[in-house]
Amino acid sequence: MKKHLALLSIGILGLFCISPLSAQNFSLTRSILSTGTIVEDSISFEVSSDDAEQENDEMDSLFDDDLDAGWEGAPEDQNRLSTGLRFRDIYLPKGATIDSAFLILTSHEAKNAEDIARITIVGEATDHALTFDEQNLISDRPRTNASLLWEVNTPWELWGTYKTPDLKNILQEIINRNGWNSGNSLALFLLGENQGVTEVENAREFESFENISDPEDGGDGQNHPERRPQLLVYFSVNNAYLEIPVALTDTITEDGVTFEASSDDAEQENDEMDSLFDDDLDAGWEGAPEDQNTLTTGIRFRGIGIPKGAVVDSAFIVVVSHEAKTAEDIARITITAEATDNAQTFTENALITDRPRTSAATIWEVSEPWELWGTYRTPNLKNVVQEVVNRSGWTIGNAIAFILQGENQGLSDFENAREFESFENISDPEDGGDGQNHPERRPKLVVYYTSGTSSVFTPTDAAALALKLYPNPTNTALVTLELANTAPADIKVFDLQGRFIMAQYTEGTAQVSLNTTRLQPGVFVVQAIQNGRLYRQTLVKSN
């Protein structure tokens, strides 16, 4: 694996400065996300069906302020308690190596050491986990071979933050599946077991998505998003591989037929947009005297799981022909990407050619015969993709839009354009097809990349602004960072040897909760980069 190099220069109390080189891994943090809102007793609040509870062989309500796992062993109970947690948008590419992974949970109830809960943690053995419902048991879902026994025998404080043992083998098994794709969802199960009759409740309660800080326990009666379950993953990549298809945007009804549609692929003829919903895409030139049309295609791919600092080894758009072509149908197509951090989807009111474009470009001169429904790929687009992921605002999970623009090739007896399958493709019976949509024929982006090298900051960063951080020193599980504004920010933590410890990305909020449970007692450096400015502060973690 190629290593990240971190050049770190830190002054503490004006006494010393350290500038070593060290390796860096990537990290990913995911919280349970909102599913919708419901109204109860005239109060509207956010809920999620991505966390769920099961008691023995019955599902509980999906909307509760805590989650239980373990065993209730009193003679009148005898309840085996299990929890399911689903995390969406897991941008772990094929080929990634999981270095470590943890669930971060916040206690809903104080427990003493005698409340020993034996909890087996497994993952759902599926490529893309679906959300929970009240009709299907958590325990009926397929499970990974990898599992972990978590024997919880330490005291828990109310609203204290705790983490599971390392779950890396479970996550590795899931992302090693043939059908895994970066951006999929994964589910973890915390399964209690029968521990026999006991006078102690051998279960642990922790905060759910819908958690409420109970006033009877000294709380404020509010929901606390920072207390929702989190999945923290550290991973590295070596020649990682991404395959990303154009994604579903919506379903539409036309002529009484309802079908899936996407606004992430679009066509433009000269200076006019075509309908966003068509069964093929055209790029190139129509040179007959009655046509004279320059054809341009836009293709947007979401959830690009390429981290900052990655080096793109090669990249291709893979398309499936919608029409047979001879070698005389030579299409000259210039491929660029939109020069933006996170490309938005297409609309019929804005031209593809009006979007800002990368300096990097690739000429695709298509001069080979194409068979109907044959699979073909563009030349290597690595420079185009590299320019986008090198942008200061790029972050893992963003979207890239490519522009395939034809050019005026002059009058011609041939149609110097190529047609390929769209998201909404239909296999035309007149061409011997079955009249069905074929998802496998939709355009795909394939990227191979390695982790690359990058500088974190250098001694010339002496003008770094102070980062507001509290409590500091701290012995708590959460530390609050106050940013300058709500713009996207990259936050990283290093030890005094310059070694990367953890990272967090945020946008839309100026106040960030940084989970410090992974930090041992000691001194650390916290840095944030926001709007191109560097902010930095030392953090002291006490016993």
LUMKOL-899293 format. One line per field, with one value per residue (C-alpha): residue number from 1; residue in one letter; x, y, z. Coordinates in nm, 4 decimals. Layout:
# LUMKOL-899293
k	[NUM,...]
r	[a,...]
u	[X,...]
v	[Y,...]
w	[Z,...]
***
This chain:
# LUMKOL-899293
k	[1,2,3,4,5,6,7,8,9,10,11,12,13,14,15,16,17,18,19,20,21,22,23,24,25,26,27,28,29,30,31,32,33,34,35,36,37,38,39,40,41,42,43,44,45,46,47,48,49,50,51,52,53,54,55,56,57,58,59,60,61,62,63,64,65,66,67,68,69,70,71,72,73,74,75,76,77,78,79,80,81,82,83,84,85,86,87,88,89,90,91,92,93,94,95,96,97,98,99,100,101,102,103,104,105,106,107,108,109,110,111,112,113,114,115,116,117,118,119,120,121,122,123,124,125,126,127,128,129,130,131,132,133,134,135,136,137,138,139,140,141,142,143,144,145,146,147,148,149,150,151,152,153,154,155,156,157,158,159,160,161,162,163,164,165,166,167,168,169,170,171,172,173,174,175,176,177,178,179,180,181,182,183,184,185,186,187,188,189,190,191,192,193,194,195,196,197,198,199,200,201,202,203,204,205,206,207,208,209,210,211,212,213,214,215,216,217,218,219,220,221,222,223,224,225,226,227,228,229,230,231,232,233,234,235,236,237,238,239,240,241,242,243,244,245,246,247,248,249,250,251,252,253,254,255,256,257,258,259,260,261,262,263,264,265,266,267,268,269,270,271,272,273,274,275,276,277,278,279,280,281,282,283,284,285,286,287,288,289,290,291,292,293,294,295,296,297,298,299,300,301,302,303,304,305,306,307,308,309,310,311,312,313,314,315,316,317,318,319,320,321,322,323,324,325,326,327,328,329,330,331,332,333,334,335,336,337,338,339,340,341,342,343,344,345,346,347,348,349,350,351,352,353,354,355,356,357,358,359,360,361,362,363,364,365,366,367,368,369,370,371,372,373,374,375,376,377,378,379,380,381,382,383,384,385,386,387,388,389,390,391,392,393,394,395,396,397,398,399,400,401,402,403,404,405,406,407,408,409,410,411,412,413,414,415,416,417,418,419,420,421,422,423,424,425,426,427,428,429,430,431,432,433,434,435,436,437,438,439,440,441,442,443,444,445,446,447,448,449,450,451,452,453,454,455,456,457,458,459,460,461,462,463,464,465,466,467,468,469,470,471,472,473,474,475,476,477,478,479,480,481,482,483,484,485,486,487,488,489,490,491,492,493,494,495,496,497,498,499,500,501,502,503,504,505,506,507,508,509,510,511,512,513,514,515,516,517,518,519,520,521,522,523,524,525,526,527,528,529,530,531,532,533,534,535,536,537,538,539,540,541,542,543]
r	[m,k,k,h,l,a,l,l,s,i,g,i,l,g,l,f,c,i,s,p,l,s,a,q,n,f,s,l,t,r,s,i,l,s,t,g,t,i,v,e,d,s,i,s,f,e,v,s,s,d,d,a,e,q,e,n,d,e,m,d,s,l,f,d,d,d,l,d,a,g,w,e,g,a,p,e,d,q,n,r,l,s,t,g,l,r,f,r,d,i,y,l,p,k,g,a,t,i,d,s,a,f,l,i,l,t,s,h,e,a,k,n,a,e,d,i,a,r,i,t,i,v,g,e,a,t,d,h,a,l,t,f,d,e,q,n,l,i,s,d,r,p,r,t,n,a,s,l,l,w,e,v,n,t,p,w,e,l,w,g,t,y,k,t,p,d,l,k,n,i,l,q,e,i,i,n,r,n,g,w,n,s,g,n,s,l,a,l,f,l,l,g,e,n,q,g,v,t,e,v,e,n,a,r,e,f,e,s,f,e,n,i,s,d,p,e,d,g,g,d,g,q,n,h,p,e,r,r,p,q,l,l,v,y,f,s,v,n,n,a,y,l,e,i,p,v,a,l,t,d,t,i,t,e,d,g,v,t,f,e,a,s,s,d,d,a,e,q,e,n,d,e,m,d,s,l,f,d,d,d,l,d,a,g,w,e,g,a,p,e,d,q,n,t,l,t,t,g,i,r,f,r,g,i,g,i,p,k,g,a,v,v,d,s,a,f,i,v,v,v,s,h,e,a,k,t,a,e,d,i,a,r,i,t,i,t,a,e,a,t,d,n,a,q,t,f,t,e,n,a,l,i,t,d,r,p,r,t,s,a,a,t,i,w,e,v,s,e,p,w,e,l,w,g,t,y,r,t,p,n,l,k,n,v,v,q,e,v,v,n,r,s,g,w,t,i,g,n,a,i,a,f,i,l,q,g,e,n,q,g,l,s,d,f,e,n,a,r,e,f,e,s,f,e,n,i,s,d,p,e,d,g,g,d,g,q,n,h,p,e,r,r,p,k,l,v,v,y,y,t,s,g,t,s,s,v,f,t,p,t,d,a,a,a,l,a,l,k,l,y,p,n,p,t,n,t,a,l,v,t,l,e,l,a,n,t,a,p,a,d,i,k,v,f,d,l,q,g,r,f,i,m,a,q,y,t,e,g,t,a,q,v,s,l,n,t,t,r,l,q,p,g,v,f,v,v,q,a,i,q,n,g,r,l,y,r,q,t,l,v,k,s,n]
u	[0.0000,0.1252,0.1538,0.0314,0.3083,0.2159,0.4618,0.3649,0.5015,0.3629,0.4652,0.3438,0.3868,0.6697,0.9016,0.9505,0.8677,0.8286,0.8269,0.8331,0.7016,0.4467,0.1849,-0.1823,-0.4985,-0.8463,-1.1437,-1.5182,-1.7846,-2.1524,-2.4511,-2.8016,-2.9900,-3.3446,-3.6094,-3.8907,-4.1000,-4.4070,-4.6596,-4.7493,-4.9462,-4.9292,-4.5474,-4.3651,-4.0247,-3.7662,-3.7612,-3.5544,-3.6310,-3.2551,-3.2360,-3.4645,-3.5232,-3.6417,-3.7572,-3.7414,-3.9285,-4.1223,-4.0274,-4.0708,-4.1804,-3.9246,-3.9574,-3.8253,-3.5800,-3.3461,-3.2189,-3.1699,-2.9329,-2.8522,-3.0698,-3.3407,-3.3042,-3.5512,-3.8028,-4.0868,-3.8930,-3.6676,-3.6311,-3.3570,-3.2954,-3.1454,-3.0756,-3.0292,-2.8367,-2.8220,-2.5782,-2.6226,-2.3761,-2.0756,-1.8073,-1.5692,-1.4351,-1.3756,-1.0240,-1.0181,-0.8558,-1.0367,-0.7784,-1.0306,-1.4015,-1.6164,-1.9712,-1.9856,-2.2843,-2.4148,-2.5633,-2.9337,-2.9133,-2.6427,-2.5252,-2.2915,-2.0308,-2.2629,-2.4910,-2.2895,-2.4396,-2.3136,-2.3805,-2.2801,-2.2225,-2.2585,-2.3240,-2.5985,-2.4611,-2.5954,-2.4529,-2.6864,-2.8812,-3.2413,-3.4052,-3.5953,-3.9709,-4.1999,-4.3073,-3.9679,-3.7387,-3.3836,-3.2778,-3.4177,-3.1745,-2.8719,-2.5560,-2.1859,-1.9584,-1.7436,-1.8793,-1.7617,-1.8636,-1.8884,-1.9027,-1.9991,-1.8838,-1.7768,-1.9860,-2.1746,-2.2631,-2.5811,-2.5105,-2.1559,-2.0013,-1.8702,-1.7406,-1.7519,-1.4431,-1.2905,-1.5415,-1.2972,-1.3447,-1.7213,-1.6981,-1.4221,-1.6437,-1.9242,-1.7163,-1.5405,-1.8727,-1.8894,-2.1891,-2.0527,-2.0276,-1.9019,-2.2047,-2.4058,-2.5670,-2.4652,-2.6456,-2.5024,-2.6887,-2.6272,-2.7777,-2.8413,-2.8299,-3.0035,-2.7844,-3.0197,-3.2249,-3.0597,-3.1440,-2.9464,-3.0683,-2.7896,-2.8711,-2.7398,-2.9560,-2.8150,-2.9465,-3.1486,-3.1953,-3.5044,-3.3316,-3.4785,-3.2822,-3.5339,-3.5937,-3.6439,-3.2775,-3.1684,-3.1967,-3.3323,-3.6145,-3.4494,-3.3269,-2.9460,-2.8149,-2.4608,-2.5814,-2.7109,-2.5240,-2.2200,-2.0071,-1.6381,-1.4166,-1.0447,-0.9340,-0.6570,-0.6580,-0.4152,-0.5209,-0.8803,-1.1544,-1.4838,-1.7680,-2.0469,-2.3590,-2.5850,-2.8298,-3.2083,-3.3549,-3.7289,-4.0137,-4.2373,-4.5582,-4.5932,-4.8751,-5.0042,-4.6700,-4.4661,-4.0909,-3.7646,-3.5939,-3.2753,-3.1821,-2.8163,-2.7804,-2.8830,-2.8568,-2.8103,-2.8545,-2.6746,-2.7999,-3.1156,-3.1664,-3.3514,-3.5874,-3.4045,-3.5882,-3.4923,-3.3771,-3.0466,-2.7776,-2.6117,-2.2691,-2.0788,-2.1961,-2.4799,-2.3259,-2.5941,-2.7028,-3.0464,-2.9032,-2.5811,-2.6266,-2.3601,-2.4564,-2.3477,-2.4098,-2.3806,-2.3359,-2.3275,-2.2090,-2.2922,-2.1268,-1.7698,-1.5837,-1.2418,-1.0773,-0.8714,-0.5087,-0.5870,-0.3904,-0.6067,-0.4297,-0.6928,-1.0577,-1.3077,-1.6724,-1.8205,-2.1164,-2.3350,-2.4156,-2.7755,-2.7150,-2.4693,-2.2107,-1.9495,-1.5887,-1.6845,-1.9020,-1.6126,-1.7224,-1.4816,-1.5892,-1.4105,-1.4541,-1.4162,-1.5636,-1.7517,-1.5033,-1.6892,-1.6534,-1.9893,-2.1740,-2.5496,-2.7933,-2.9085,-3.2215,-3.3943,-3.3551,-2.9736,-2.7362,-2.4744,-2.2225,-2.2751,-2.1231,-1.7637,-1.5155,-1.1870,-0.8672,-0.7920,-0.9644,-0.9520,-1.0298,-1.2282,-1.2106,-1.4500,-1.3512,-1.4150,-1.7256,-1.9877,-2.2238,-2.5765,-2.5637,-2.1874,-1.9891,-1.7255,-1.5215,-1.3693,-0.9949,-0.8287,-0.9847,-0.7462,-0.6294,-0.9875,-1.0880,-0.7640,-0.8302,-1.1707,-1.0576,-0.7632,-1.0010,-0.9790,-1.3503,-1.3528,-1.4579,-1.5344,-1.8918,-1.9224,-2.0565,-1.8701,-2.0396,-1.8721,-1.9368,-1.9046,-1.9164,-1.9293,-1.7773,-1.8627,-1.6965,-1.8406,-2.0756,-2.0715,-2.2566,-2.2216,-2.3791,-2.0610,-2.2239,-2.2484,-2.5631,-2.5401,-2.7809,-2.9243,-3.0501,-3.4007,-3.2853,-3.5379,-3.4346,-3.6372,-3.8293,-3.7725,-3.4014,-3.4641,-3.4885,-3.7271,-3.8849,-3.7406,-3.5108,-3.1629,-2.9899,-2.6611,-2.6489,-2.6557,-2.3390,-2.0803,-1.7760,-1.4822,-1.1899,-0.8706,-0.6743,-0.4186,-0.3921,-0.1285,0.0709,-0.0182,0.1074,-0.1080,0.0591,0.4082,0.6171,0.4979,0.1524,0.2583,-0.0284,-0.2860,-0.5862,-0.6837,-0.9484,-1.2027,-1.2196,-1.3859,-1.3747,-0.9954,-0.8322,-1.0994,-1.1818,-1.5164,-1.6070,-1.7148,-1.5355,-1.7027,-1.5344,-1.6631,-1.5932,-1.5951,-1.9122,-2.1226,-1.9111,-1.7629,-1.4668,-1.2086,-1.1078,-0.8063,-0.6398,-0.2679,-0.0459,0.2769,0.4779,0.2754,0.0835,-0.2667,-0.5264,-0.8717,-1.0634,-1.4112,-1.5865,-1.8711,-2.0885,-2.3992,-2.3066,-2.0594,-2.0581,-1.9117,-1.8969,-1.5637,-1.5674,-1.2498,-1.3101,-1.0287,-0.7760,-0.5562,-0.4571,-0.2049,-0.1610,-0.2956,-0.3222,-0.6609,-0.6673,-0.9569,-0.9419,-1.2389,-1.2704,-0.8998,-0.7991,-0.6172,-0.7328,-0.5386,-0.5438,-0.3814,-0.6079,-0.5169,-0.6928,-0.6710,-0.7425]
v	[0.0000,0.3476,0.5475,0.8942,1.1176,1.3610,1.6467,1.7831,2.0971,2.1691,2.4209,2.3449,2.6207,2.7494,2.4755,2.2375,2.1545,1.8087,1.7351,1.3572,1.1555,0.8795,0.6634,0.7596,0.5531,0.6630,0.6714,0.6741,0.7612,0.6922,0.7611,0.6214,0.8487,0.9828,0.7755,1.0291,1.2246,1.1192,1.3092,1.1806,1.3734,1.6771,1.6641,1.6087,1.4430,1.2619,0.8821,0.6044,0.2432,0.1784,0.0818,-0.1879,-0.4132,-0.7699,-0.9333,-1.3125,-1.3791,-1.0538,-0.7208,-0.4078,-0.0701,0.0784,0.4184,0.4179,0.6338,0.3475,0.0122,-0.3017,-0.5946,-0.8846,-1.0848,-1.0156,-1.3108,-1.2425,-1.5297,-1.3090,-1.1896,-1.4431,-1.2176,-1.2427,-0.8939,-0.8196,-0.5001,-0.4318,-0.1299,-0.0350,0.2225,0.3748,0.5174,0.3111,0.4385,0.1450,0.0439,-0.3066,-0.4063,-0.2013,-0.3515,-0.2876,-0.1923,-0.1608,-0.0916,-0.0105,0.0737,0.3845,0.3736,0.6124,0.4607,0.5183,0.3851,0.3520,-0.0066,-0.1638,-0.4313,-0.7096,-0.6484,-0.8707,-0.8795,-1.1447,-1.0051,-1.1686,-0.9190,-1.0323,-0.8610,-0.9227,-1.1487,-0.9474,-0.7078,-0.4187,-0.4366,-0.3147,-0.1255,-0.2965,-0.3421,-0.4752,-0.7829,-0.9516,-1.0637,-0.9382,-1.2932,-1.4270,-1.2248,-1.4080,-1.3648,-1.3376,-1.6259,-1.3729,-1.2864,-1.1326,-1.2018,-0.8767,-0.9500,-0.6171,-0.6315,-0.2736,-0.0082,0.2271,0.5841,0.7506,0.9066,0.7767,0.6831,0.3284,0.1300,-0.2350,-0.4496,-0.4443,-0.5541,-0.5513,-0.9196,-0.8751,-0.5702,-0.7257,-1.0249,-0.7948,-0.5740,-0.8817,-1.0049,-1.0211,-0.7869,-0.5245,-0.1723,0.1455,0.3391,0.0318,-0.0155,-0.2682,-0.3973,-0.5228,-0.7362,-0.7370,-1.0651,-1.1480,-1.5016,-1.6991,-1.6498,-1.8329,-1.7150,-1.4222,-1.1420,-0.8998,-0.7585,-0.8725,-0.6242,-0.2886,0.0002,0.2593,0.5628,0.5148,0.7512,0.8905,0.9318,1.1759,1.3114,1.2288,1.5191,1.2568,1.1667,1.5298,1.5665,1.8524,1.6613,1.7063,1.4723,1.4535,1.3643,1.3224,1.0275,0.8203,0.4963,0.5484,0.3169,0.4119,0.2403,0.2790,0.1355,0.1399,0.0829,-0.0704,-0.0717,-0.0299,-0.0759,0.1121,0.0291,0.2833,0.2793,0.5734,0.5792,0.5891,0.9389,0.8748,0.6771,0.8375,0.7365,0.7800,0.6423,0.4573,0.2793,0.3415,0.2994,0.3914,0.7031,0.8984,1.2605,1.1627,1.0969,1.3660,1.4674,1.7999,1.8618,2.1792,2.4341,2.2538,1.9941,1.6748,1.4903,1.3492,1.0188,0.8322,0.4777,0.5817,0.8513,1.0130,1.1757,1.2928,1.4614,1.4233,1.5564,1.5002,1.8280,1.8073,1.7529,1.9360,1.8529,1.8539,1.5903,1.6075,1.3662,1.4292,1.1395,1.1892,0.9228,0.9559,0.8227,0.8201,0.6419,0.7861,0.9554,1.2709,1.2074,0.9089,0.8564,0.7491,0.4709,0.4392,0.5272,0.4416,0.4926,0.1637,0.1837,-0.0646,0.0096,0.0934,0.0637,-0.1209,0.1036,0.0546,0.1748,0.4601,0.6171,0.7998,1.0056,1.2566,1.3076,1.5246,1.3990,1.6357,1.6433,1.9187,2.1341,2.1309,1.9565,1.7781,1.7766,1.8259,1.6301,1.7484,1.9472,2.0358,2.4074,2.4237,2.3195,2.0529,2.2671,2.5598,2.3661,2.4534,2.1983,2.0470,2.1532,1.7850,1.6377,1.3154,1.2821,0.9660,0.9027,0.6138,0.4458,0.0795,-0.1153,-0.1487,-0.4432,-0.4014,-0.4311,-0.4749,-0.3398,-0.0700,0.1669,0.5108,0.5772,0.6228,0.9184,0.9138,1.2744,1.3985,1.2128,1.3078,1.6780,1.6492,1.4486,1.6881,1.9797,2.1339,2.0751,1.7131,1.4566,1.0873,1.0232,1.3227,1.3040,1.3511,1.4574,1.3797,1.5736,1.3817,1.6548,1.6047,1.8448,1.9773,1.7292,1.8877,1.7472,1.3689,1.0775,0.9005,0.9679,1.0328,0.9673,0.6744,0.5718,0.3820,0.2572,0.5002,0.4362,0.3894,0.1576,-0.0717,-0.3757,-0.3021,-0.6070,-0.4699,-0.5337,-0.8817,-0.7624,-0.8646,-0.5223,-0.5051,-0.2679,-0.4094,-0.2562,-0.4250,-0.2112,0.1247,0.3396,0.2626,0.4394,0.2107,0.3531,0.1914,0.3922,0.3764,0.5783,0.8247,1.0757,1.4124,1.6738,1.7514,2.0791,2.2179,2.4539,2.7410,2.6962,2.9073,3.1447,2.8768,3.0160,2.8959,2.6265,2.6586,2.3262,2.2366,2.0906,2.0966,1.9233,1.6554,1.3136,1.2971,1.0927,1.3935,1.7213,2.0153,2.2009,2.5403,2.6182,2.9576,2.8811,2.5951,2.5368,2.1877,2.1141,1.8359,1.7600,1.5426,1.4382,1.3521,1.2480,1.4337,1.2004,1.3152,0.9895,1.0154,0.9019,0.9827,1.2054,1.3495,1.5411,1.7806,2.0320,2.2301,2.2922,2.5162,2.3026,1.9537,1.6727,1.4903,1.1414,1.0897,0.7348,0.6049,0.8445,0.7229,0.9780,1.2180,1.5274,1.5480,1.8017,1.8731,2.0506,2.1680,2.2921,2.5047,2.7401,2.6922,2.8131,2.6004,2.5940,2.4121,2.3430,2.1016,1.8695,1.7141,1.3853,1.3050,0.9817]
w	[0.0000,-0.0745,0.2438,0.3275,0.4577,0.7312,0.7882,1.1254,1.2947,1.6393,1.9031,2.2566,2.5157,2.2960,2.4273,2.1375,1.7761,1.6196,1.2425,1.1782,0.8842,0.9385,0.7692,0.7443,0.6959,0.5980,0.8307,0.7834,1.0411,0.9875,1.2125,1.1845,0.9422,0.9417,0.7644,0.7975,1.0452,1.2403,1.4510,1.7965,2.0602,1.8289,1.8294,1.5008,1.5255,1.3149,1.3215,1.1689,1.0839,1.0628,1.4301,1.5661,1.8699,1.9086,2.2340,2.2089,1.8835,1.8577,1.7077,1.9185,1.7882,1.5517,1.7202,2.0757,2.2669,2.3570,2.2317,2.4436,2.3944,2.6271,2.8640,3.1240,3.3575,3.6371,3.6756,3.5523,3.2453,3.0720,2.7706,2.5126,2.3731,2.0315,1.8372,1.4671,1.3386,0.9689,0.8338,0.4890,0.2349,0.3373,0.1011,0.1389,-0.2032,-0.3282,-0.2338,0.0872,0.3965,0.7232,0.9842,1.2670,1.3149,1.6164,1.7146,1.9338,2.1710,2.4347,2.7494,2.8156,3.1713,3.4355,3.4954,3.7458,3.6773,3.7976,3.4992,3.2671,2.9179,2.6747,2.3274,2.0007,1.7207,1.3586,1.0274,0.7764,0.5019,0.2098,-0.0467,0.0379,0.3631,0.3633,0.6473,0.9298,0.9659,1.2372,1.0374,0.9936,1.2753,1.3053,1.3914,1.0607,0.8495,0.7040,0.9125,0.8465,0.9420,1.1266,1.4706,1.7949,2.1549,2.3496,2.7205,2.8741,3.2353,3.3032,3.4791,3.2511,3.3430,3.2250,2.8824,2.8897,2.5528,2.5006,2.2083,2.1091,2.0568,1.7075,1.4406,1.1483,1.0548,1.0301,0.8053,0.5966,0.5206,0.4040,0.1747,0.0327,-0.1078,-0.4886,-0.4961,-0.2583,-0.4008,-0.2408,-0.1146,-0.0145,0.3269,0.5901,0.8975,1.2270,1.4803,1.8579,1.9740,2.3367,2.4757,2.7503,3.0573,3.2917,3.5870,3.7631,4.0021,3.7834,3.4521,3.2208,2.9464,2.8349,2.7127,2.4767,2.2928,1.9733,1.6806,1.8537,2.1918,2.4414,2.7376,3.0124,3.2588,3.5335,3.4867,3.4890,3.1111,2.9034,2.7339,2.3936,2.1235,2.1064,1.7594,1.8943,2.1060,1.8147,1.7391,1.5173,1.3076,1.2985,1.0400,0.9705,0.6379,0.3820,0.0092,-0.2343,-0.5987,-0.4901,-0.7479,-0.7877,-1.0248,-1.0080,-1.2290,-1.3029,-1.0115,-0.9806,-0.9499,-0.9480,-1.0977,-1.3584,-1.5371,-1.9134,-2.1310,-1.8260,-1.7683,-1.4513,-1.4815,-1.3102,-1.4380,-1.3753,-1.4351,-1.3960,-1.7684,-2.0157,-2.3840,-2.5604,-2.9331,-3.0406,-2.7852,-2.6732,-2.4024,-2.4896,-2.2582,-1.9586,-1.9973,-2.3143,-2.3872,-2.5447,-2.5289,-2.8339,-2.8608,-3.1675,-3.4875,-3.7351,-4.0546,-4.3190,-4.4870,-4.3258,-3.9756,-3.8826,-3.5141,-3.2438,-2.9877,-2.6230,-2.3366,-1.9629,-1.7218,-1.3436,-1.0999,-0.7310,-0.4161,-0.5476,-0.2690,-0.3534,-0.0544,-0.0621,-0.1445,-0.3669,-0.6883,-0.9809,-1.1701,-1.4433,-1.5033,-1.7759,-1.8613,-1.9808,-2.2195,-2.4085,-2.7723,-2.8594,-3.2350,-3.4575,-3.6262,-3.8976,-3.8865,-4.1231,-3.8523,-3.6890,-3.3873,-3.2312,-2.8716,-2.6146,-2.2578,-1.9626,-1.6144,-1.4434,-1.2504,-0.9218,-0.5875,-0.5914,-0.9234,-0.9221,-1.1375,-1.4812,-1.5630,-1.8894,-1.8081,-1.8038,-2.0819,-2.0224,-2.2121,-1.9724,-1.6844,-1.5824,-1.7133,-1.6080,-1.7775,-1.8271,-2.1312,-2.3318,-2.7045,-2.7795,-3.1528,-3.1966,-3.5210,-3.4475,-3.5464,-3.2770,-3.2449,-3.1131,-2.7323,-2.7367,-2.4390,-2.5017,-2.2908,-2.3260,-2.3280,-1.9896,-1.8036,-1.5078,-1.5545,-1.5712,-1.2550,-1.0772,-1.1360,-0.9708,-0.6644,-0.6203,-0.5656,-0.2177,-0.1594,-0.2724,-0.0131,-0.0216,-0.1359,-0.3689,-0.7254,-1.0571,-1.3824,-1.7158,-2.0376,-2.3687,-2.6316,-3.0069,-3.2563,-3.6016,-3.8371,-4.1513,-4.4130,-4.4206,-4.5758,-4.2396,-3.9024,-3.7070,-3.3709,-3.1354,-2.9478,-2.6219,-2.3593,-2.1041,-1.7535,-1.8993,-2.1797,-2.3461,-2.5526,-2.8670,-3.0019,-3.3553,-3.2987,-3.1608,-2.8000,-2.5247,-2.4647,-2.1133,-1.9288,-1.8705,-1.5644,-1.6572,-1.9736,-1.7964,-1.8176,-1.5489,-1.4159,-1.3328,-1.1336,-1.0067,-0.7520,-0.4717,-0.1539,-0.2711,-0.0680,0.0768,0.3212,0.6209,0.7076,0.7140,0.9289,0.7062,0.8595,1.1568,1.0791,1.1566,1.3425,1.6879,1.6974,1.9770,2.1575,2.4882,2.7462,2.7307,2.9150,2.9042,3.0466,2.8637,2.5569,2.3495,2.2847,2.1118,1.8235,1.7223,1.3565,1.1902,0.9930,0.8534,0.5421,0.4822,0.7087,0.7346,1.0921,1.1788,1.5043,1.5388,1.8251,1.9079,1.6859,1.3870,1.3573,1.2201,1.4772,1.3406,1.0997,1.0668,0.7886,0.8549,0.6737,0.7571,1.1205,1.3014,1.6165,1.5919,1.8493,1.8311,1.9815,2.1878,2.3116,2.0903,2.2456,2.5279,2.7970,2.6460,2.4282,2.0736,1.7946,1.6388,1.3031,1.0887,0.7291,0.6272,0.3289,0.2630,0.6119,0.8686,1.2319,1.5008,1.8746,2.1180,2.3138,2.6472,2.7278,3.1004,3.2867]
***
